[in-house]
Amino acid sequence: MNPGSVAVVVSDDVGVPSWDLYELSIPCTVFGKPQPDLAEPWYDLLLCGTGDPGHDGSPAATGLSVRTPYGLDDLVGADTVIVPSVPDACVEEGRPLPPELIAALRRAYDAGARMVSLCTGAFALAEAGLLDGRRATAHWMHTAQLAARYPKIQVDDSVLYVDDGDVLTSAGLTAGLDLCLHLVRRDLGAHVANQLARRMVVPAHRPGGQAQFIDLSVPAADEGSLGPVLDWARDRLHEPLTVQELAQRAAMSTRTFHRRLQAATGTTPHQWLLHQRLARAQSLLESTNLPVEKVGELSGLGTANNLRHHFLKQVGVSPSDYRRAFARTPEPTTKPQPPI
């Protein structure tokens, strides 16, 4: 399966502030380094500057220069277009974004590209009219400005990222990494995304609906103290686990367990279990030829109908379609019957 090309917009103002460089580095790290043992071919990464191709960003403005071999015209024809953070002045002071960038984004979308923003890159997609009537997000510090400036957008400041099919938006910093790994999961399957995340030493999958807000008043040790019970639960996903049972094993009241898991992971115990079971089902669909009914049983999602319901709601496709797209084992073949 060819995941296609990923064009990343590089602003002339990259590097001011320093986290712009971090958000630019995310798609470069995820999509720019070939992983031949995971998938072949890998993505084709294009760094597209807002100036002329080959132009160096101004060292006086940024303290460094970024040479981009591609220009905005190269956004058109890419399979995926990613806009990292836009300059702060465009967000805080309302300075106009380059009209040639906005026009190029519109042309890329009209040509069929999947459009993605990281953090304040949402302002560029919004200016291009690509978020009108859609649900979208950005870093919570900027969502009020996004909603006020573009009232046609359904701005959600409580999630890590929003997948609206052909247009995806994320909150800032690490949430951008979550969204990029989500794209790999969509394109190449859960196994590849999980292995890539492991190499990057980051969580394999944080669902987009997880909260941006984590209660930092809870000591960091709480997450570690939950580790043994969560590992225990992962080994028993096929069993009818209850929150009360998990809390008892963690030697906590149900209320305390719920609060501490929410603080550590940003999700409720029921949601955590559902996401773990879906991840197990994805792995089984990719790596085995087990019937869908058996996959539902082993993942703890129950019947085939229940598995299909959650898969369609959370993954967007049926289990059978997911297997056809990402199976790593050959489909079973029917042996010819001997002549009678």
C-alpha positions in Angstrom: 0.0 0.0 0.0 1.5 3.4 -1.1 0.7 6.1 1.5 1.6 8.8 -1.0 3.2 12.2 -0.6 3.1 14.5 2.4 3.7 18.2 1.7 4.6 20.3 4.8 4.3 24.1 4.7 7.4 25.8 6.0 6.9 29.5 6.9 9.7 32.0 6.4 9.2 32.8 10.1 9.8 29.3 11.3 11.8 29.2 14.6 10.0 32.2 16.2 9.1 31.0 18.8 11.1 27.8 19.3 8.1 25.5 19.5 7.4 26.3 15.8 10.5 24.2 15.1 9.1 21.4 17.3 5.8 21.3 15.4 7.7 21.4 12.1 9.9 18.5 13.2 6.9 16.3 14.0 5.8 15.5 10.4 9.5 15.4 9.3 10.2 12.7 11.9 7.0 10.7 11.3 6.8 10.9 7.5 10.3 11.8 6.4 12.4 8.9 7.6 11.9 5.7 5.5 10.9 2.6 7.6 11.4 -0.2 5.0 10.9 -3.0 7.6 7.5 -1.6 8.5 6.1 -0.5 5.1 7.5 -0.2 1.6 7.2 2.3 0.1 7.1 4.9 2.9 5.8 8.4 2.6 7.4 10.9 0.2 8.0 14.1 2.2 8.0 17.5 0.5 9.1 20.6 2.5 7.3 23.5 0.8 8.4 27.0 1.7 6.2 30.1 1.5 9.0 31.9 -0.4 10.8 30.9 -3.5 12.0 27.3 -3.8 15.6 27.0 -2.5 15.0 30.2 -0.5 16.8 30.5 2.9 14.7 31.9 5.8 16.1 35.1 7.2 18.7 34.4 9.8 18.2 37.9 11.2 14.6 37.0 12.1 15.0 33.5 13.3 18.6 32.9 14.2 18.8 30.1 11.6 17.8 29.5 8.0 15.7 26.8 6.5 16.2 25.8 2.9 13.1 24.3 1.3 13.5 22.6 -2.1 9.8 23.0 -2.9 7.5 25.9 -3.1 3.8 26.5 -2.6 2.9 25.3 -6.1 4.1 21.8 -5.0 1.2 21.6 -2.5 -1.1 20.9 -5.4 -0.8 17.2 -6.3 0.3 16.1 -2.8 -1.8 13.4 -1.2 -1.6 15.1 2.2 -0.9 18.7 3.1 0.2 19.6 6.6 0.3 23.2 8.0 2.3 23.4 11.3 2.0 26.5 13.4 1.6 29.9 11.7 3.5 32.9 12.9 2.3 34.3 16.2 1.6 37.7 14.7 -1.0 36.1 12.5 -2.8 34.8 15.6 -2.2 37.4 18.3 -2.1 40.5 16.1 -4.3 39.4 13.2 -1.6 39.9 10.7 -2.8 38.5 7.3 -1.4 35.2 6.2 0.3 35.2 2.8 -2.5 35.2 0.2 -0.4 32.9 -2.0 -0.4 30.4 0.8 -4.2 30.5 1.2 -4.7 30.2 -2.5 -2.3 27.2 -2.7 -4.2 25.5 0.2 -7.5 25.9 -1.6 -6.0 24.5 -4.9 -4.5 21.5 -3.0 -7.9 20.8 -1.4 -9.8 21.1 -4.7 -7.2 18.7 -6.2 -8.2 16.1 -3.6 -5.5 16.5 -0.9 -6.1 15.5 2.7 -5.6 18.7 4.7 -4.0 18.7 8.1 -3.2 21.4 10.6 -1.0 21.3 13.8 -1.9 23.8 16.5 -2.3 27.3 15.0 -2.0 25.9 11.5 -5.8 25.7 11.9 -5.9 29.5 11.2 -4.5 28.9 7.7 -7.0 26.2 6.9 -9.8 28.5 8.4 -8.7 31.4 6.3 -8.8 29.2 3.2 -12.4 28.4 4.1 -11.7 24.7 4.6 -13.0 24.5 8.2 -16.4 26.2 7.5 -19.2 24.1 8.9 -16.7 21.6 10.4 -15.6 20.6 13.9 -12.0 21.6 14.5 -9.5 22.2 17.3 -6.2 24.0 18.1 -4.2 24.6 21.2 -6.7 25.7 23.9 -4.8 29.0 24.3 -5.9 30.0 20.8 -9.3 28.4 20.4 -11.2 31.4 21.6 -9.5 33.6 18.9 -10.1 30.9 16.3 -13.8 30.8 17.2 -14.2 34.6 17.3 -12.4 35.1 14.0 -14.1 32.3 12.1 -17.6 31.8 13.5 -18.6 29.2 10.9 -16.3 26.7 12.6 -17.4 24.4 15.4 -14.3 24.9 17.6 -13.7 22.2 20.3 -11.0 23.2 22.8 -11.2 20.0 24.8 -9.8 17.4 22.5 -6.3 16.4 21.2 -7.3 16.2 17.6 -10.3 16.1 15.3 -10.5 13.7 12.3 -13.2 15.0 9.9 -12.3 12.7 7.1 -10.4 14.8 4.5 -9.6 17.7 6.9 -7.9 17.0 10.3 -6.8 19.5 13.0 -4.9 19.1 16.2 -4.0 20.9 19.4 -0.5 22.0 20.0 2.9 20.3 20.6 2.6 16.6 21.5 -1.0 16.5 20.2 0.4 17.1 16.8 2.5 13.9 17.1 -0.7 12.1 18.2 -2.4 13.2 15.0 0.5 12.3 12.7 0.6 8.8 14.2 -3.2 8.6 13.8 -2.6 9.3 10.0 -0.1 6.5 9.9 -2.7 4.3 11.6 -5.3 5.3 9.0 -2.9 4.8 6.1 -0.9 1.7 7.1 -2.7 0.1 10.0 -2.3 -0.2 13.7 0.7 -2.5 13.7 2.8 -0.1 11.7 1.7 2.9 13.8 2.3 1.1 17.0 5.8 0.0 16.0 6.7 3.5 14.8 5.4 5.0 18.1 7.5 2.4 20.0 10.6 3.5 18.1 9.8 7.1 19.0 9.2 6.1 22.6 5.8 7.7 22.7 2.3 6.2 23.5 1.1 4.0 20.7 -2.4 5.5 20.5 -4.0 8.5 22.2 -7.5 8.8 20.8 -8.5 12.3 19.5 -11.3 12.6 22.0 -8.9 12.5 24.9 -8.8 15.8 26.8 -6.2 18.5 26.3 -6.5 19.2 30.1 -4.7 17.0 32.5 -5.0 17.6 36.2 -1.4 18.4 37.2 -2.4 18.6 40.9 -2.3 14.8 41.0 1.3 13.6 41.7 3.1 12.1 38.7 3.5 8.9 40.7 -0.2 8.2 40.4 0.2 7.2 36.7 3.0 4.8 37.7 1.0 3.4 40.6 -1.8 2.5 38.1 0.7 0.8 35.8 0.4 -2.7 37.3 -3.4 -2.8 37.3 -3.6 -1.5 33.7 -1.1 -4.1 32.6 -3.1 -6.7 34.4 -6.3 -5.5 32.6 -4.5 -5.6 29.2 -3.7 -9.2 29.7 -7.4 -9.9 30.4 -9.3 -7.9 27.9 -11.2 -11.0 26.8 -12.8 -11.1 30.3 -15.8 -9.1 31.5 -13.8 -6.5 33.4 -15.5 -3.9 35.6 -14.3 -0.6 36.9 -15.1 -1.9 40.4 -12.8 -4.9 39.9 -10.0 -2.7 38.6 -10.4 -0.3 41.5 -10.3 -3.1 44.0 -7.1 -4.5 42.4 -5.5 -1.1 42.6 -6.6 -0.9 46.3 -8.7 2.2 45.7 -12.3 3.2 45.9 -14.1 3.2 42.6 -14.3 7.0 42.8 -10.6 7.4 43.5 -9.6 5.0 40.7 -11.8 6.9 38.3 -10.3 10.3 39.3 -6.7 9.1 39.2 -7.1 7.3 35.8 -8.8 10.4 34.4 -6.0 12.6 35.7 -3.2 10.3 34.4 -4.6 9.5 31.0 -7.3 12.1 30.3 -10.0 9.4 29.8 -12.5 7.5 31.9 -12.0 3.9 32.9 -14.8 2.8 30.5 -13.3 4.7 27.6 -9.8 3.4 28.4 -11.1 -0.2 28.3 -12.9 0.4 25.1 -9.8 1.9 23.4 -7.7 -1.0 24.6 -10.2 -3.5 23.3 -10.4 -1.8 19.9 -6.6 -1.8 19.7 -6.5 -5.5 20.5 -9.2 -6.1 17.8 -7.2 -4.1 15.3 -4.1 -6.2 16.0 -6.0 -9.5 15.7 -7.6 -8.4 12.4 -4.2 -7.5 11.0 -2.2 -10.5 12.2 -4.6 -13.4 12.1 -7.3 -15.0 10.0 -9.6 -15.5 12.9 -13.3 -15.0 12.2 -14.8 -11.7 13.2 -16.8 -13.4 15.9 -13.6 -14.8 17.5 -11.9 -11.4 17.3 -14.9 -9.8 19.1 -14.6 -12.5 21.8 -10.8 -12.3 22.3 -10.8 -8.5 22.4 -13.6 -8.4 24.9 -16.0 -6.6 22.6 -18.4 -9.5 22.6 -20.5 -10.4 19.6 -19.6 -9.7 16.0 -22.4 -7.1 15.8 -21.0 -5.3 18.9 -17.5 -5.3 17.3 -18.9 -3.9 14.1 -20.8 -1.2 16.0 -17.7 0.1 17.9 -15.4 -0.3 14.8 -17.7 1.7 12.6 -18.1 4.4 15.3 -14.5 4.7 16.4 -12.4 3.6 13.4 -14.8 4.5 10.6 -14.8 1.3 8.7 -16.1 -2.2 9.3 -13.8 -4.9 10.7 -13.9 -6.8 7.4 -12.9 -3.7 5.5 -10.1 -2.9 8.0 -8.8 -6.5 7.6 -8.8 -6.2 3.8 -6.8 -2.9 4.0 -4.2 -3.9 6.6 -4.0 -7.7 6.9 -0.4 -8.9 7.3 -1.4 -12.6 6.8 -2.8 -14.2 3.6 -6.5 -14.7 3.5 -7.5 -18.4 4.0 -8.1 -20.1 0.7 -10.6 -22.8 0.1 -9.0 -26.1 -0.8 -10.3 -27.7 -4.0 -12.5 -30.7 -3.3 -11.5 -34.0 -4.9 -13.7 -35.1 -7.7 -16.4 -37.5 -6.8 
